[in-house]
Amino acid sequence: MKIQEQDLFHGAAITQIVEFVNGNDLSITKAENKFGHYIINNRIHIVMKYRSNNRSPWRFGFSLNEIGLINATLKEKRDIFLVLICGSTTICVLNRAEIEECINVLSDIEQWISVSSKYGSSLWINGSKAKIQYSIRHNDYPRKLFEIGDDNIEKR
């Protein structure tokens, strides 16, 4: 099978999950025949997107199908995260509250999220709906996936 560019980026993100759990039970399955939508340990949904450029900002577009998938997962009260792979530079992870803060999951138009960072600084997120008012740390991924609390909101 030919290796595609997205396989390299998704593989890097999945490798970090495997390294993080370090011998603990882990299952990763592909969900709903959608490339980039995976389920970890039968409960944590992750939607991966990547940009291959290595310079900030990284802009991620979300089609109506992707918005529908995210919205359906949110409605079912499932744990969901966006895993935004920013070239070979970093991975930005957004939880349920952060997703809903920066994009309109009920929209009938495509949405976007932009991730920006100056060298050595945290990540700043802007979306078609709004900007997140605090930074996301580089080392939030993949730790944040496994620290699920009330309403999937990390306490800051």
N, C-alpha and C positions, 0 to 999 in steps of 0.2 A: 504494500500500500504506500502510495506517495505521501510524504510528510508535507502538510500544509502549514503556512505561517501561523495560523491560529493554534495549531497543535503545539507549537513551540511555546507560545505565550501561556496557553492554558496549562501546559505541562509544568511550566515554572511555578505557577500559582498552586497547582495540586501538590507539587513536590514540597512546597513550604508547609502545607497542611500536614502531609505525612511526617515531615521532620518535627513539626510541633507536637504531634500526639506521641511520638517517640515510643512506639511499642504498645501503646494502649489500643483497645479495640477501635477499628476504623473501617467503615464501609463508605464507598463513594459510588453512586450510581447515576447514570444519565437519566434525566427526567423527560417525559413526554416527547421523545424524539426531537428535542430542540437542542442544537449544538450550543454549548455554553451554559445550559441549565442543569445543575447537578444537585443531588440530595446526599448530604453527609449523615451517616448513622440513622438513616430512615426518618429524619425529622428536620434537618437544617437545609433549607433551600438556598442555593447560591446561583446567581446569574452573573456570569463572567462576560466582560467585554474588554477589548484591548485596543490600544493605539500603538503603532509601531515606532512613532517618532520618539526620540529620547529627550526632547526639550519641552519644557512647560510653555504654554498650557496644553493639556490634553483634552480634547472635546469628544464626548461620546454621544452619539445620536441613538434615540430609542424609537423604533418603528411602532405603529399602532398594535401590531401583534405582540411585541415585547411589552408594551404598556399594558395590554390586556392580560398577559401572563403574570406580570407583577401584581396587577390589581386583583386577579383571581386568587393568587397566593395570599395576599393581604386579607382578602375577604374571608378566606378559610382559616384565618388566625394562625397560619403557619409561620414558623421562623423563617425569615428571608433576609438576605444580604445581597447587595450589589458588590461585586468584586471587580474593580476598575484597574486594569493592568496598564500602567503608564510606561510603555516601551520597556527597555531593560533597566529603567531607573527605579521604579517603586510600584507598590500595589496599594490602592486606596480601597478601604472597605467601608460601606455605608449600611447602617442597620435600618430597620423598619421606619423609625421616626425620622431619620435623616433622609431616607428615600422620599417620604411623603412631604418633607419640608422643601425639597428642591425641585421635585417634578410633580405635575398634576396627573395622578394615576387614573383619573376619570376623564381625561382629555380625549377629544376625538381628532387631535392633531399630534404630530410627532413631537417629542420632547427631547431635551438635551441636558447634559451635565458636563461642566468644565472643571477640571482639576488643575490647580496651578501651585507652583512651589518655586521659591528662589533657592539657590544652592544651599543645601544643609538645613533648610527650614521645613516646618510642617506643611501640610497640604491644606489648601483653601478651596472650598467647593462653592460653585455657583451653578444654578440650574435655571431652566426655563420658567420655573415658578418663583423661586427665591434663592437667596444666598444663605448658606449656613453661617451663623455668626461666630463660630469658633473653629479652630483648626483641627484637622485629623492628623494624628501622629503616624509616621511611617511604620512604627512597630505595632500598630493596632492590628495589622494583618499578620498571621491568621488568628491571633489570640482572641480577638473580638467575637469570632464565630462560636467560640466555646464558652463564652461568659454571658450566656443568655439569662436575663432576669425578667422582672415584671415588664410586660409589654415590649420586650426586646429593646429596652432603652438602657444604654450604658450610663451609669452615674458618673458625672464629671465633677 
